[in-house]
Amino acid sequence: MSERKVLNKYYPPDFDPSKIPKLKLPKDRQYVVRLMAPFNMRCKTCGEYIYKGKKFNARKETVQNEVYLGLPIFRFYIKCTRCLAEITFKTDPENTDYTMEHGATRNFQAEKLLEEEEKRVQKEREDEELNNPMKVLENRTKDSKLEMEVLENLQELKDLNQRQAHVDFEAMLRQHRLSEEARQKQELEEDERETAALVEEARKRRLLEDSDSEEDAAAPAPPQPALLPNPTAILDEAPKAKRKVESWERSVGTLGSRPQLSGLIVVKKTDLDGNTPQGQPAPTLGTVKNGKVADPAPRTLGASSLSQLGVYSDSEDSSSSSN
């Protein structure tokens, strides 16, 4: 079985590498590469912001006739993510950075611009001093004056530091501590005064309430209206089996008792006409008035019916007890 990963190739004995034809590719040919945006930029066409690190499928080519110390310079073509406008930038090996060409503007490069401006001023100065000796003398005088001003400022700072070095920090801390204690003491006194005022006010209010309660106790109490009995209270107090009998007893009396029924009969003590023998019950239930027998007390129809009902209830009770 042959090897899966072939590492060694077979070269015949008559192999001649010079006979292999070489491809003639153009020098400015382009390759498709995957890269990320090297800096923040803004599209000039639509104003879309493209942030650093955004990935693109870019085309890469070698810039013709531009070389820095033998290093080639490459140009990249990308498209805006919004309007698909073409944006190009190239490498800058001199500053180890990238240079924007067209299609967008680079953002957040104030520091880079400042460095470039300093380099440009320094270069112009060197060019002027190279051909003008008087300019060299003038620049040296300016530099000496600037150096003297810097030394004076430095000396002032040193003097200020020395003056501050003689300050007694312990005394400052002690004074600060005393001021804090005085402030806390003043706050405590104010709190005590407020508390005493509140206590005094509460005591006065309590005295006023006590005096009002004493006056109310000395004054006679108004008569309370008599509470009328609730007619339905008996329904809650008595059981259901005795409610009917108790209602009849309150209205008429006990129906089956003889003492209450015997009060209705009056015995005649004197014989006015002489016809009635002694000891016999009177024929009527009336009383003697002016020599005439008064009519007996009228009985209402309701009383006789209630008495019959009581007798009927007594008979039922007796029959139930006998059974």
C-alpha positions, 0 to 999 in steps of 0.5 A: 500500500502506498504512502498517503502523504507523499513527501518525496517526489520522484525525479528521473535521471534526465531531469533538467529544471532549466527546460521547465517553461516559465509563466510570463505574468504581468508585473502589475497583476492583482491578487484577491486577498482577505484583509482588515481595515488598517485604520478608521476611515469615512467614505467620501461618497456616502459618508459611511464610517468604516472602522478599524478591523473591518474585514474585506475581500481586497485586490492587491497589486504592486505599485510600479516605480515606488520602492523604499530601501528595496522594499516594494510598496503594495496597493489595496482596493476595497469597496464601501460597505454601503455604496460600494464605492472604490477605496484605495490605500497603500503601504508606507514602510518608511513610517510603518503605516498605511497611506490613504490614497482616494475614496475616503478620509482617515479619522483620528490621526491628529497625533500623526499629523502633528508629528508630520508637521514637526518633521516638516518644520525641522526639515525646513530649518535644516534647509535654511541653515544649510545655505544661510550662515546668519540664519544659523546664528539667529536660530542659535540665539532663539534657542539660547533664549528659550533655554534660559526661559526654561531654566528660570521656570524650573528655578521658580518651581524649585523655589516654590517646592522649597517654600512648601517644604517648610510648612508644618503639616502637623500644625495644619492637621492639628488646626483642622482637627480642632476645627472639626471638633468645634464644628461637631460640638456646635452641631451636638449643642444644636441637636440638644436644643432642638430635642429640648424644644420638642420635649417641652412642646410635647409636655405642654401638649400633654398638660393641655390634653390632661386639663381637657380630660379633667374638665370633661370628667367634672361635667355631668354626663349627658343622659344616655337614651334607653335602649329599646329591646330588640324584638328578634333577640328571643329568636337567637336566645331560645332554641327552636323547639321552645320558641312557639310555647314561650311566645304563647306564654308571654301573650296568654300565659301557661295554657296547661296550669290550673292556678292561672285558670282558677283565677278566672273563677270567683266564689260568691261569699254572700247570698243576696237572694237566698236561693243559692246555698252556701259553698256552691260555686256561683253560676256566673263569673261576675261580681256584685255591684249595687245589689246586682250581679255584674256581667262576667268579664268578656272573653275574646275569641282569640283567648278561647281558641288559644286555650283550645290550642293549649289543651290540644297541645297538652293532649298531644304531649300526654299521648306522646309521653304515654306511647 
